[in-house]
Amino acid sequence: MNRSKTKIVVVVACLALALWLVQRVPRSASAPAVGLGDPGNSENGSTSAALLTPGHKVTDRATGVRAARAKSWRVEVVDGEGTPLDEVSLQATLGAEVLEATGAVDWPEPTAGTWQLEVRSSSHPTWLRTVLVPADRATVTRVTLGIPHALAGQVFDSYGDPRRHHFVGFVPNGGRAPQSPSEWLELPHGRTDLAGRFTGTVPRQGRWRLFVGFGGRVMFEDERLVEFTEKGPFDVEIVVQAPTRLLLEAHEPGGLNSGLPVGVSVYRRKDILDRERPLPPQIHDDSLPDLDDPSLDEESRLELAAAIEAQQAPVDEAVMAYRMSVVPAGWRVDRSSLLDAQRRLLLEFLPANEELRFAVSRGAEVFFVEGSAFVPETPPLRVRFDLPAPLEPGVLPGATPGAIRATSEPVVLPRAVREVGATWR
């Protein structure tokens, strides 16, 4: 009995000694053991996910900070109807750490923190948002591309007048408004009606910059970025800088209206217009098809006969010279139009503080206009033409056009000038 007890004590002592000797033996350099935070068994220097379990923390050797890990982070991308989208590119960034994937993905045990998630698709604007991935939890992020957000608005100018036929566009991701009008049509947009109102839809994701265009130019660009959510905004009021305005008026003696059409031509210096809007080269080709061409049908033959007759008609050089004599030398016409029934015409977007010249016609009469005008940026300018009494019926105008004078004065606005900007509601 005593021998059995002695043997047991000896065996236990031997086992303890052997365990102590094992712990004293150093690890082999040829087969290193990989522990937490050791990049020896990792990709791109990050710790292998197989070695991590929920709740573990990883020590960043550069900073010495122990980074917490989440259980998982799943990202799903669907369209506005809930259909999964596979042809999308995902990129998540947290400091120097980058995760990338195509389509839906389940990233195992990512670093906990606030990630920047970007989703790119060829058929939708880029989706960019920050996502909080908490430690020790599974996170699911559902990205929906293409949810339409209904938006209505109205565009005024700084004089308080509605702006019709203006383009209202939205640029994604904080981009600036394109300068090319052809690129405007590729963006979510709307157009204003006669009351300056517009409606449209904008995708409910990302941040958008509003701009207003007209005549191929960007008239206004909002400095703020707007994110559309289910809570709004749903309405915007935009005030753009009012363009230069020139109000032309014609008056006959005694305040009478002869009923004859009155037209006005506005001229700018030829050298300036030639630089801004060069004239295309003129091609002189007086040849016309042969009336006996068998390929012509009867309708085309009649039209061709009329064109030949008009081409062969003699030009009244005297009438042509009479009408051209009122054109100021060294000037080129910028625009021409008839006055309305009230003998008025409003012109916009003429260059500010540049000299303008005029010529006026009434029926068969033409008038050389003495004097000129300079349109200020604000307020509008009124130019008045005082016409002589009209000719008696059957009386032809003289060989030399008459001369009238242009007098100008600023227009007093009935209301205060509004501040340019966009108000969201």
NORLINKA-V934109 format. One record per residue. N is the residue number from 0. RES is the residue in one letter. OMEGA is omega in radians with two decimals (* if undefined). Layout:
N&RES&OMEGA + N&RES&OMEGA
This chain:
0&M&3.12 + 1&N&3.11 + 2&R&3.14 + 3&S&3.14 + 4&K&-3.13 + 5&T&3.12 + 6&K&-3.14 + 7&I&-3.13 + 8&V&-3.14 + 9&V&-3.12 + 10&V&-3.14 + 11&V&3.14 + 12&A&3.13 + 13&C&3.12 + 14&L&3.13 + 15&A&3.13 + 16&L&3.13 + 17&A&3.12 + 18&L&-3.14 + 19&W&-3.14 + 20&L&3.12 + 21&V&-3.13 + 22&Q&-3.13 + 23&R&-3.09 + 24&V&3.13 + 25&P&3.14 + 26&R&-3.14 + 27&S&3.13 + 28&A&-3.10 + 29&S&-3.13 + 30&A&-3.09 + 31&P&3.05 + 32&A&-3.09 + 33&V&3.13 + 34&G&-3.12 + 35&L&3.10 + 36&G&3.14 + 37&D&-3.09 + 38&P&-3.08 + 39&G&3.14 + 40&N&-3.07 + 41&S&3.08 + 42&E&-3.13 + 43&N&3.06 + 44&G&3.13 + 45&S&-3.08 + 46&T&3.14 + 47&S&-3.12 + 48&A&-3.12 + 49&A&-3.11 + 50&L&-3.04 + 51&L&3.03 + 52&T&-3.13 + 53&P&3.13 + 54&G&3.10 + 55&H&3.05 + 56&K&-3.10 + 57&V&-3.13 + 58&T&3.06 + 59&D&-3.05 + 60&R&-3.11 + 61&A&-3.06 + 62&T&-3.09 + 63&G&-3.13 + 64&V&3.13 + 65&R&-3.08 + 66&A&3.10 + 67&A&-3.14 + 68&R&3.01 + 69&A&3.09 + 70&K&3.14 + 71&S&3.08 + 72&W&3.14 + 73&R&3.11 + 74&V&3.11 + 75&E&-3.13 + 76&V&3.14 + 77&V&3.06 + 78&D&-3.08 + 79&G&3.13 + 80&E&3.10 + 81&G&3.13 + 82&T&-3.13 + 83&P&3.09 + 84&L&-3.12 + 85&D&-3.09 + 86&E&3.09 + 87&V&3.12 + 88&S&-3.13 + 89&L&3.03 + 90&Q&3.12 + 91&A&-3.07 + 92&T&3.03 + 93&L&-3.05 + 94&G&3.12 + 95&A&-3.11 + 96&E&-3.09 + 97&V&3.04 + 98&L&-3.12 + 99&E&3.12 + 100&A&3.05 + 101&T&-3.10 + 102&G&3.14 + 103&A&-3.09 + 104&V&3.06 + 105&D&-3.12 + 106&W&-3.12 + 107&P&3.00 + 108&E&3.06 + 109&P&3.07 + 110&T&3.11 + 111&A&3.13 + 112&G&-3.14 + 113&T&-3.09 + 114&W&2.98 + 115&Q&-3.08 + 116&L&3.14 + 117&E&3.13 + 118&V&-3.13 + 119&R&3.12 + 120&S&-3.14 + 121&S&-3.07 + 122&S&-3.13 + 123&H&3.04 + 124&P&3.14 + 125&T&3.13 + 126&W&-3.09 + 127&L&-3.09 + 128&R&3.00 + 129&T&-3.09 + 130&V&3.09 + 131&L&3.09 + 132&V&-3.07 + 133&P&3.14 + 134&A&3.02 + 135&D&3.14 + 136&R&3.05 + 137&A&-3.10 + 138&T&3.07 + 139&V&3.10 + 140&T&3.13 + 141&R&-3.12 + 142&V&3.12 + 143&T&3.12 + 144&L&2.99 + 145&G&3.05 + 146&I&-3.10 + 147&P&3.10 + 148&H&-3.12 + 149&A&-3.10 + 150&L&3.07 + 151&A&-3.14 + 152&G&3.14 + 153&Q&-3.10 + 154&V&3.05 + 155&F&2.94 + 156&D&-3.05 + 157&S&3.01 + 158&Y&-3.14 + 159&G&-3.13 + 160&D&3.11 + 161&P&-3.14 + 162&R&-3.11 + 163&R&3.08 + 164&H&3.08 + 165&H&-3.13 + 166&F&3.10 + 167&V&-3.07 + 168&G&-3.10 + 169&F&-3.12 + 170&V&-3.10 + 171&P&2.96 + 172&N&3.06 + 173&G&-3.14 + 174&G&3.11 + 175&R&-3.09 + 176&A&3.08 + 177&P&3.11 + 178&Q&-3.13 + 179&S&3.13 + 180&P&3.13 + 181&S&3.10 + 182&E&3.11 + 183&W&-3.05 + 184&L&3.13 + 185&E&-3.10 + 186&L&2.97 + 187&P&-3.04 + 188&H&3.02 + 189&G&3.12 + 190&R&-3.09 + 191&T&3.08 + 192&D&-3.09 + 193&L&3.12 + 194&A&3.14 + 195&G&-3.09 + 196&R&3.08 + 197&F&3.02 + 198&T&3.12 + 199&G&3.09 + 200&T&3.11 + 201&V&3.10 + 202&P&-3.10 + 203&R&3.00 + 204&Q&-3.14 + 205&G&3.13 + 206&R&-2.99 + 207&W&3.07 + 208&R&-3.11 + 209&L&3.00 + 210&F&3.13 + 211&V&3.13 + 212&G&3.08 + 213&F&3.10 + 214&G&3.13 + 215&G&-3.13 + 216&R&3.05 + 217&V&-3.09 + 218&M&-3.10 + 219&F&3.09 + 220&E&-3.10 + 221&D&3.11 + 222&E&-3.12 + 223&R&3.03 + 224&L&-3.07 + 225&V&3.06 + 226&E&-3.09 + 227&F&3.13 + 228&T&3.11 + 229&E&3.12 + 230&K&3.09 + 231&G&-0.05 + 232&P&-3.08 + 233&F&-3.06 + 234&D&3.12 + 235&V&3.03 + 236&E&-3.03 + 237&I&3.05 + 238&V&3.11 + 239&V&3.11 + 240&Q&3.13 + 241&A&3.11 + 242&P&3.02 + 243&T&-3.11 + 244&R&3.10 + 245&L&-3.14 + 246&L&3.14 + 247&L&3.14 + 248&E&3.06 + 249&A&-3.12 + 250&H&3.08 + 251&E&-3.07 + 252&P&3.08 + 253&G&-3.14 + 254&G&-3.13 + 255&L&3.11 + 256&N&-3.09 + 257&S&-3.11 + 258&G&3.11 + 259&L&3.13 + 260&P&3.12 + 261&V&3.11 + 262&G&3.13 + 263&V&3.01 + 264&S&3.13 + 265&V&-3.09 + 266&Y&2.99 + 267&R&-3.10 + 268&R&-3.04 + 269&K&-3.10 + 270&D&3.11 + 271&I&-3.12 + 272&L&3.12 + 273&D&3.09 + 274&R&-3.09 + 275&E&-3.08 + 276&R&-3.14 + 277&P&3.10 + 278&L&3.10 + 279&P&3.11 + 280&P&-3.12 + 281&Q&3.12 + 282&I&-3.14 + 283&H&3.11 + 284&D&-3.07 + 285&D&-3.09 + 286&S&3.09 + 287&L&3.12 + 288&P&3.13 + 289&D&3.12 + 290&L&-3.12 + 291&D&3.12 + 292&D&-3.07 + 293&P&-3.14 + 294&S&-3.12 + 295&L&2.99 + 296&D&-3.02 + 297&E&-3.13 + 298&E&3.12 + 299&S&3.14 + 300&R&3.12 + 301&L&3.12 + 302&E&3.12 + 303&L&3.12 + 304&A&3.11 + 305&A&3.12 + 306&A&3.12 + 307&I&3.13 + 308&E&3.14 + 309&A&-3.12 + 310&Q&-3.10 + 311&Q&-3.13 + 312&A&-3.12 + 313&P&3.11 + 314&V&3.10 + 315&D&-3.09 + 316&E&-3.12 + 317&A&3.12 + 318&V&3.14 + 319&M&3.13 + 320&A&3.13 + 321&Y&-3.10 + 322&R&-3.12 + 323&M&-3.09 + 324&S&-3.14 + 325&V&3.14 + 326&V&-3.14 + 327&P&-3.12 + 328&A&3.13 + 329&G&-3.14 + 330&W&-3.12 + 331&R&-3.07 + 332&V&3.09 + 333&D&3.09 + 334&R&3.12 + 335&S&3.13 + 336&S&3.05 + 337&L&3.03 + 338&L&-3.13 + 339&D&-3.09 + 340&A&3.10 + 341&Q&3.13 + 342&R&-3.13 + 343&R&3.09 + 344&L&3.11 + 345&L&3.10 + 346&L&-3.12 + 347&E&3.05 + 348&F&2.94 + 349&L&-3.09 + 350&P&-3.13 + 351&A&3.02 + 352&N&3.05 + 353&E&-3.08 + 354&E&3.10 + 355&L&3.06 + 356&R&-3.00 + 357&F&2.90 + 358&A&-3.05 + 359&V&3.04 + 360&S&3.03 + 361&R&-3.06 + 362&G&-3.14 + 363&A&-3.11 + 364&E&2.99 + 365&V&-3.06 + 366&F&2.98 + 367&F&-3.07 + 368&V&3.06 + 369&E&-3.13 + 370&G&-3.12 + 371&S&-3.11 + 372&A&3.03 + 373&F&-3.10 + 374&V&3.08 + 375&P&3.07 + 376&E&3.01 + 377&T&-0.08 + 378&P&3.07 + 379&P&-3.14 + 380&L&3.07 + 381&R&3.06 + 382&V&-3.07 + 383&R&3.07 + 384&F&3.08 + 385&D&-3.08 + 386&L&3.03 + 387&P&3.10 + 388&A&-3.12 + 389&P&3.10 + 390&L&3.05 + 391&E&3.13 + 392&P&3.12 + 393&G&3.13 + 394&V&3.14 + 395&L&3.09 + 396&P&-3.12 + 397&G&-3.10 + 398&A&-3.13 + 399&T&3.13 + 400&P&3.07 + 401&G&-3.14 + 402&A&3.05 + 403&I&-3.09 + 404&R&3.08 + 405&A&3.05 + 406&T&-3.05 + 407&S&3.11 + 408&E&3.10 + 409&P&3.11 + 410&V&3.11 + 411&V&-3.11 + 412&L&-3.13 + 413&P&-3.09 + 414&R&-3.10 + 415&A&3.11 + 416&V&-3.11 + 417&R&-3.14 + 418&E&-3.14 + 419&V&3.12 + 420&G&-3.13 + 421&A&3.11 + 422&T&-3.09 + 423&W&3.11 + 424&R&*
